[in-house]
Amino acid sequence: MTDDARLPDDVDVLKALLLEARAQLAERDIEIEQLKAQIDKLKRMQFGRKFEQLDRQIERLETELEELTGGRGVADVHRARASGTNVAVGATSSKEALPPHLSREEHMLEPDSSCPNCGNAMRSLGEDVSEQLARVAAMFKVIRTIRR
């Protein structure tokens, strides 16, 4: 349904539209999972015979997967706008923490010591920590970025 389309006032019709949209999202998610499984299978078979054909098929499936997951991101943005929340897109998906045995390198991003508007000293209200997996010379390490 486009943004320009008027939504009906009838609750039952709205519920039917919502159920239809949810069914379409569920079908797309199933298709995404099937494509991921096919890509994984083809990558495992990649080192056998007919490598070039498999390579083309993998590329085709990956582009199809990117198109589908790109649509998911757009749908998430539309849902966030419709609900009126300022929650970051993808914040609802839980990501697994990186394993603790990996070496970590910390980068501190410090704000200015005084407020640019009033000139008063800045106080710490907390910090935001993000971790990113990096591959360095066949070694993995975690880069932690802390924003104060």
Summary of the structure (lengths in Angstrom):
residues: 148
radius of gyration: 22.8
end to end distance: 41.8
largest distance: 68.9
contacts: 270
relative contact order: 0.08
helix: 46%
strand: 18%
